[in-house]
């Protein structure tokens, strides 16, 4: 009885592993099938360099200053204030 139970568990593990491999191959081939484990793809965002400290940041309007026709983006309020002082 125990042998049958262990064989059943082993069969389920092998079947699950096989299905995951097939699912990965199909996803890699780009068939467009949806999977509940599929991760969402975010659009890429262009990073800009903070002119004060050199940190690469995502452009945000609340951390931006337009000066001389160019918009500058900052990593923090301290960098933005430092830029405005100069």
MMTF fields as JSON, N, C-alpha, C and O atoms, coordinates in Angstrom:
{
  "mmtfVersion": "1.0.0",
  "mmtfProducer": "UNKNOWN",
  "numBonds": 343,
  "numAtoms": 344,
  "numGroups": 86,
  "numChains": 1,
  "numModels": 1,
  "chainsPerModel": [1],
  "groupsPerChain": [86],
  "chainIdList": ["A"],
  "bondAtomList": [4, 2, 8, 6, 12, 10, 16, 14, 20, 18, 24, 22, 28, 26, 32, 30, 36, 34, 40, 38, 44, 42, 48, 46, 52, 50, 56, 54, 60, 58, 64, 62, 68, 66, 72, 70, 76, 74, 80, 78, 84, 82, 88, 86, 92, 90, 96, 94, 100, 98, 104, 102, 108, 106, 112, 110, 116, 114, 120, 118, 124, 122, 128, 126, 132, 130, 136, 134, 140, 138, 144, 142, 148, 146, 152, 150, 156, 154, 160, 158, 164, 162, 168, 166, 172, 170, 176, 174, 180, 178, 184, 182, 188, 186, 192, 190, 196, 194, 200, 198, 204, 202, 208, 206, 212, 210, 216, 214, 220, 218, 224, 222, 228, 226, 232, 230, 236, 234, 240, 238, 244, 242, 248, 246, 252, 250, 256, 254, 260, 258, 264, 262, 268, 266, 272, 270, 276, 274, 280, 278, 284, 282, 288, 286, 292, 290, 296, 294, 300, 298, 304, 302, 308, 306, 312, 310, 316, 314, 320, 318, 324, 322, 328, 326, 332, 330, 336, 334, 340, 338],
  "bondOrderList": [1, 1, 1, 1, 1, 1, 1, 1, 1, 1, 1, 1, 1, 1, 1, 1, 1, 1, 1, 1, 1, 1, 1, 1, 1, 1, 1, 1, 1, 1, 1, 1, 1, 1, 1, 1, 1, 1, 1, 1, 1, 1, 1, 1, 1, 1, 1, 1, 1, 1, 1, 1, 1, 1, 1, 1, 1, 1, 1, 1, 1, 1, 1, 1, 1, 1, 1, 1, 1, 1, 1, 1, 1, 1, 1, 1, 1, 1, 1, 1, 1, 1, 1, 1, 1],
  "groupList": [{"groupName": "UNK", "atomNameList": ["N", "CA", "C", "O"], "elementList": ["N", "C", "C", "O"], "formalChargeList": [0, 0, 0, 0], "bondAtomList": [1, 0, 2, 1, 3, 2], "bondOrderList": [1, 1, 2], "singleLetterCode": "X", "chemCompType": "L-PEPTIDE LINKING"}],
  "groupTypeList": [0, 0, 0, 0, 0, 0, 0, 0, 0, 0, 0, 0, 0, 0, 0, 0, 0, 0, 0, 0, 0, 0, 0, 0, 0, 0, 0, 0, 0, 0, 0, 0, 0, 0, 0, 0, 0, 0, 0, 0, 0, 0, 0, 0, 0, 0, 0, 0, 0, 0, 0, 0, 0, 0, 0, 0, 0, 0, 0, 0, 0, 0, 0, 0, 0, 0, 0, 0, 0, 0, 0, 0, 0, 0, 0, 0, 0, 0, 0, 0, 0, 0, 0, 0, 0, 0],
  "groupIdList": [1, 2, 3, 4, 5, 6, 7, 8, 9, 10, 11, 12, 13, 14, 15, 16, 17, 18, 19, 20, 21, 22, 23, 24, 25, 26, 27, 28, 29, 30, 31, 32, 33, 34, 35, 36, 37, 38, 39, 40, 41, 42, 43, 44, 45, 46, 47, 48, 49, 50, 51, 52, 53, 54, 55, 56, 57, 58, 59, 60, 61, 62, 63, 64, 65, 66, 67, 68, 69, 70, 71, 72, 73, 74, 75, 76, 77, 78, 79, 80, 81, 82, 83, 84, 85, 86],
  "secStructList": [7, 2, 2, 2, 2, 2, 2, 2, 2, 2, 2, 2, 2, 2, 2, 2, 2, 2, 2, 2, 2, 2, 2, 2, 2, 2, 2, 2, 2, 6, 7, 7, 7, 7, 7, 6, 6, 7, 7, 7, 7, 7, 7, 7, 7, 7, 3, 3, 3, 7, 6, 6, 6, 7, 7, 3, 3, 3, 7, 7, 4, 4, 4, 3, 3, 3, 3, 6, 6, 3, 3, 3, 3, 7, 1, 1, 2, 2, 2, 2, 2, 2, 2, 2, 2, 7],
  "xCoordList": [0.821, 0.0, 0.877, 0.604, 1.912, 2.804, 3.548, 3.784, 3.913, 4.63, 3.786, 4.302, 2.52, 1.61, 1.477, 1.484, 1.356, 1.246, 2.513, 2.43, 3.672, 4.932, 5.099, 5.592, 4.69, 4.742, 3.802, 4.135, 2.627, 1.672, 2.252, 2.136, 2.872, 3.487, 4.626, 4.76, 5.449, 6.547, 6.03, 6.579, 4.98, 4.387, 3.875, 4.072, 3.216, 2.701, 3.847, 3.732, 4.943, 6.082, 6.726, 7.093, 6.864, 7.443, 6.521, 6.989, 5.214, 4.263, 4.282, 4.235, 4.349, 4.385, 5.654, 5.601, 6.782, 8.05, 8.021, 8.464, 7.503, 7.396, 6.523, 6.869, 5.404, 4.501, 5.172, 4.991, 5.939, 6.653, 7.677, 7.842, 8.367, 9.347, 8.642, 9.098, 7.529, 6.777, 6.252, 6.311, 5.743, 5.24, 6.353, 6.116, 7.558, 8.694, 9.115, 9.469, 9.078, 9.429, 8.418, 8.794, 7.147, 6.097, 6.223, 6.099, 6.468, 6.628, 7.868, 7.848, 8.946, 10.173, 10.038, 10.703, 9.171, 8.947, 8.084, 7.961, 7.486, 6.69, 5.362, 4.928, 4.714, 3.437, 2.319, 1.244, 2.566, 1.548, 0.555, -0.405, 0.748, -0.18, 0.013, 1.124, -1.081, -0.994, -0.88, -1.489, -0.108, 0.092, -0.13, 0.163, -0.641, -0.887, 0.411, 0.419, 1.501, 2.805, 3.572, 4.674, 3.02, 3.711, 3.83, 2.861, 5.0, 5.229, 4.828, 4.954, 4.341, 3.971, 5.235, 6.243, 5.166, 6.301, 6.059, 5.048, 6.988, 6.869, 7.573, 8.617, 7.001, 7.703, 8.974, 9.012, 9.999, 11.262, 11.153, 10.406, 11.905, 11.912, 13.33, 14.292, 13.448, 14.762, 15.219, 14.492, 16.407, 16.965, 17.726, 18.3, 17.719, 18.457, 19.407, 19.18, 20.456, 21.482, 21.209, 20.983, 21.234, 21.1, 22.326, 23.448, 22.148, 23.299, 24.133, 25.261, 23.595, 24.327, 25.197, 26.404, 24.6, 25.372, 25.694, 26.487, 25.098, 25.408, 24.624, 24.907, 23.646, 22.826, 21.88, 21.338, 21.683, 20.723, 19.339, 19.137, 18.38, 17.026, 15.992, 16.271, 14.789, 13.67, 13.095, 12.955, 12.761, 12.227, 10.879, 9.93, 10.808, 9.561, 9.358, 10.292, 8.152, 7.853, 8.07, 8.487, 7.791, 7.934, 9.387, 9.67, 10.313, 11.742, 12.438, 13.58, 11.764, 12.322, 12.411, 11.631, 13.383, 13.547, 13.86, 14.722, 13.148, 13.431, 14.2, 13.75, 15.375, 16.231, 16.905, 17.537, 16.772, 17.404, 16.864, 17.597, 15.603, 14.993, 15.255, 14.718, 16.071, 16.366, 15.745, 15.761, 15.209, 14.63, 15.642, 16.185, 15.888, 16.825, 16.026, 15.122, 16.374, 15.691, 16.659, 17.861, 16.124, 16.954, 16.52, 15.363, 17.473, 17.194, 16.542, 15.831, 16.784, 16.23, 15.965, 16.408, 15.231, 14.937, 16.206, 16.343, 17.128, 18.391, 19.202, 19.768, 19.267, 19.995, 19.303, 19.963, 17.972, 17.236, 17.488, 17.699, 17.468, 17.723, 19.16, 19.403, 20.11, 21.507, 21.672, 22.424, 20.992, 21.042, 20.432, 20.961, 19.34, 18.678, 19.525, 19.425, 20.365, 21.234, 22.364, 22.844, 22.787, 23.919, 23.508, 24.353],
  "yCoordList": [-1.195, 0.0, 1.276, 2.229, 1.266, 2.419, 2.585, 3.705, 1.472, 1.52, 2.193, 2.992, 1.88, 2.477, 3.973, 4.765, 4.36, 5.778, 6.534, 7.626, 5.968, 6.612, 6.699, 7.703, 5.651, 5.69, 6.746, 7.411, 6.906, 7.926, 9.329, 10.193, 9.548, 10.852, 11.118, 12.226, 10.101, 10.248, 10.569, 11.437, 9.881, 10.142, 11.584, 12.249, 12.065, 13.443, 14.452, 15.451, 14.214, 15.128, 15.142, 16.202, 13.964, 13.894, 14.578, 15.308, 14.342, 14.976, 16.496, 17.223, 16.975, 18.42, 19.038, 20.095, 18.383, 18.873, 18.889, 19.852, 17.829, 17.766, 18.902, 19.54, 19.156, 20.227, 21.591, 22.433, 21.823, 23.1, 23.29, 24.399, 22.213, 22.287, 22.619, 23.483, 21.937, 22.201, 23.632, 24.314, 24.09, 25.466, 26.477, 27.486, 26.219, 27.106, 27.125, 28.176, 25.97, 25.911, 26.688, 27.429, 26.523, 27.234, 28.737, 29.509, 29.165, 30.597, 31.141, 32.262, 30.364, 30.794, 30.894, 31.707, 30.062, 30.089, 31.275, 31.578, 31.946, 33.135, 32.824, 33.524, 31.787, 31.406, 32.36, 32.336, 33.195, 34.157, 33.581, 34.261, 32.361, 31.785, 32.471, 32.845, 32.624, 33.273, 32.211, 31.144, 32.523, 31.637, 32.428, 33.622, 31.777, 32.501, 32.902, 33.794, 32.255, 32.589, 33.595, 33.999, 33.991, 34.91, 36.282, 36.802, 36.862, 38.181, 39.269, 39.116, 40.37, 41.479, 42.167, 42.234, 42.665, 43.345, 44.842, 45.36, 45.514, 46.963, 47.657, 47.2, 48.753, 49.49, 50.103, 50.496, 50.177, 50.724, 52.238, 52.916, 52.741, 54.171, 54.67, 54.06, 55.769, 56.357, 57.047, 57.866, 56.718, 57.342, 58.6, 58.694, 59.563, 60.808, 61.002, 60.47, 61.759, 61.952, 63.223, 64.291, 63.091, 64.238, 65.118, 64.634, 66.422, 67.283, 67.634, 68.107, 67.41, 67.77, 66.614, 66.782, 65.444, 64.334, 63.228, 62.339, 63.265, 62.277, 60.984, 60.05, 60.899, 59.703, 59.599, 60.605, 58.382, 58.162, 58.006, 57.18, 58.798, 58.808, 58.699, 58.975, 58.287, 58.314, 59.722, 60.316, 60.266, 61.619, 61.729, 61.018, 62.623, 62.902, 64.408, 65.168, 64.824, 66.263, 66.983, 68.141, 66.314, 66.996, 67.217, 68.004, 66.535, 66.722, 67.313, 66.96, 68.203, 68.772, 70.289, 70.937, 70.83, 72.279, 72.551, 71.902, 73.521, 73.921, 75.226, 76.225, 75.184, 76.362, 76.458, 75.502, 77.588, 77.809, 76.88, 76.504, 76.518, 75.642, 74.164, 73.333, 73.817, 72.411, 72.031, 72.812, 70.84, 70.341, 69.433, 68.514, 69.7, 68.923, 68.165, 68.721, 66.89, 66.051, 65.702, 65.569, 65.554, 65.371, 64.16, 63.745, 63.594, 62.418, 62.791, 61.982, 64.007, 64.421, 65.914, 66.655, 66.32, 67.744, 68.521, 69.684, 67.889, 68.557, 68.867, 69.954, 67.935, 68.189, 69.281, 70.126, 69.261, 70.281, 71.663, 72.622, 71.782, 73.067, 73.527, 74.713, 72.594, 72.918, 73.456, 74.406, 72.87, 73.322, 74.719, 75.553, 74.975, 76.285, 77.385, 78.541, 77.054, 78.038, 78.469, 79.598, 77.606, 77.937, 78.72, 79.072],
  "zCoordList": [0.0, 0.0, 0.0, -0.729, 0.82, 0.894, -0.421, -0.874, -1.026, -2.296, -3.378, -4.16, -3.424, -4.412, -4.163, -5.105, -2.904, -2.555, -2.953, -3.516, -2.666, -3.041, -4.557, -5.071, -5.274, -6.739, -7.302, -8.283, -6.689, -7.136, -6.92, -7.789, -5.764, -5.487, -6.459, -6.978, -6.705, -7.658, -9.051, -9.73, -9.485, -10.798, -10.893, -11.91, -9.824, -9.841, -9.916, -10.625, -9.202, -9.259, -10.64, -11.146, -11.251, -12.594, -13.605, -14.479, -13.487, -14.401, -14.242, -15.234, -13.018, -12.767, -13.353, -13.981, -13.147, -13.687, -15.209, -15.834, -15.797, -17.247, -17.773, -18.768, -17.12, -17.56, -17.458, -18.338, -16.405, -16.26, -17.37, -17.878, -17.752, -18.838, -20.148, -20.898, -20.428, -21.656, -21.653, -22.676, -20.519, -20.4, -20.677, -21.341, -20.178, -20.416, -21.871, -22.403, -22.52, -23.942, -24.771, -25.679, -24.465, -25.203, -24.986, -25.937, -23.744, -23.46, -24.154, -24.662, -24.183, -24.845, -26.342, -26.984, -26.899, -28.34, -28.747, -29.934, -27.768, -28.058, -28.696, -29.611, -28.226, -28.816, -28.426, -29.024, -27.434, -27.011, -26.029, -25.667, -25.586, -24.622, -23.278, -22.905, -22.57, -21.267, -20.193, -20.272, -19.221, -18.086, -16.819, -16.766, -15.813, -14.568, -13.887, -13.038, -14.252, -13.682, -14.521, -14.15, -15.613, -16.514, -15.879, -15.326, -15.956, -15.366, -16.345, -17.56, -15.791, -16.657, -17.156, -16.453, -18.355, -18.963, -18.855, -19.328, -18.234, -18.087, -19.245, -19.709, -19.704, -20.751, -20.174, -19.008, -20.991, -20.515, -20.328, -21.034, -19.372, -19.055, -19.262, -18.794, -19.958, -20.176, -18.892, -18.328, -18.44, -17.25, -17.636, -18.721, -16.724, -16.927, -15.748, -14.662, -15.972, -14.946, -14.148, -14.715, -12.84, -11.939, -12.145, -11.991, -12.495, -12.78, -11.539, -11.67, -10.36, -9.14, -8.66, -8.486, -8.444, -7.861, -8.859, -8.551, -10.043, -11.069, -10.985, -11.737, -10.093, -9.96, -11.148, -11.607, -11.646, -12.728, -12.127, -11.237, -12.606, -12.046, -13.16, -14.326, -12.764, -13.706, -13.698, -12.629, -14.852, -14.91, -14.196, -14.528, -13.219, -12.506, -12.485, -12.229, -12.754, -12.843, -11.513, -11.502, -10.396, -9.098, -8.711, -7.808, -9.38, -9.123, -10.341, -10.635, -11.044, -12.268, -12.17, -11.472, -12.888, -13.014, -14.479, -15.072, -15.058, -16.43, -16.389, -15.828, -17.001, -16.999, -18.371, -18.821, -19.021, -20.318, -21.409, -22.324, -21.313, -22.314, -22.1, -22.832, -21.114, -20.826, -19.483, -18.531, -19.427, -18.185, -17.495, -18.107, -16.225, -15.422, -14.357, -13.734, -14.158, -13.172, -12.051, -12.279, -10.826, -9.644, -8.841, -8.891, -8.094, -7.275, -5.946, -5.35, -5.49, -4.196, -4.2, -5.077, -3.191, -3.041, -2.702, -3.083, -1.99, -1.643, -2.897, -3.008, -3.84, -5.089, -5.899, -6.503, -5.908, -6.657, -6.062, -6.805, -4.732, -4.071, -4.316, -4.54, -4.275, -4.534, -5.968, -6.185, -6.918, -8.305, -8.444, -9.179, -7.752, -7.838, -7.212, -7.625, -6.217, -5.583, -6.516, -6.416, -7.405, -8.27, -9.484, -10.307]
}
